[in-house]
Amino acid sequence: MTGCLAIVGLGPGAPELMTPLAAETLRAATDVVGYAPYLARVPEGMGQRRHASDNREELARARQALELAAQGKSVAVVSSGDPGMFAMASAVFEAIETGNAAWKDIDITVVPGVSAMLAAAARIGAPLGHDFCVISLSDNLKPWELVLKRLEAAAAGDFIIVLYNPASKARPWQLGEALGLIARHRAGATPVIFARAVTQADESIEITTIAEADPARADMRTLVIVGSSATRLIQGSRGPFVYTPRHAELVEP
Ligand code: SAH
């Protein structure tokens, strides 16, 4: 008997930003698997049985979900934001590729979600309005030298740069080094946004510049957006907007 496995994006936090398809999939699930704080965001009545796990055990959690699906359950694995961005969808496919051959026959679907950067960008204007790239600063699963290489290329390419996983208690210095590297390619007035807990009760959004950005302001619930050379700040009576125009010029780094 084979069940099914849906990898579901919960969105950035606010219930209204969970898609109707995500809600429908969770309602239909017999079992919901995920990191405990994300499971807590699944409304009562959705998913009959819940299986909470530690955040670091992505692959183990993926295997647990596949095992339940192989037993015939309708399983949902939840991720915050979009499940394909630095999240569970890749872990599930890696578990399928390397695990039990029968798992390749399980009916798998990926239900997209609103990624945190999209919600953060919408809060302050349109900073991602032109070419951008997204880099995770976590060096838990890749060497720091690779992070630096990609940051250097993105900064020299004049991309808007979104930094996920900018800092945690165990990774306190990486963001300072990353911002220092990007600053060598940008004017000091380039807008930088620290967006924390976006669409959640304790949301805070700080707009600063690359010259003044204080890396200590970020934690594991923060993402950082660094503008390109074209990203602009508009002061208005309802607070500043940050946007990147639809046109771009060649700027030598
Ligand atoms: N799949 C998620 C990203 C997971 S990586 C997504 O698509 O949003 C975890 C990182 O995402 C955090 O360290 C933080 O940088 C960012 N993040 C997730 N939710 C956030 C939120 N509500 N506000 C700000 N950043 C968030």
Residues whose N, C-alpha, C, O or C-beta is under 5 A from the ligand:
A	BS01	SAH	P12 G13 S80 G81 D82 P83 M85 F86 A87 V114 S115 A116 M117 L163 Y164 N165 P166 A195 R196 A197 V198 M220 R221 T222 L223
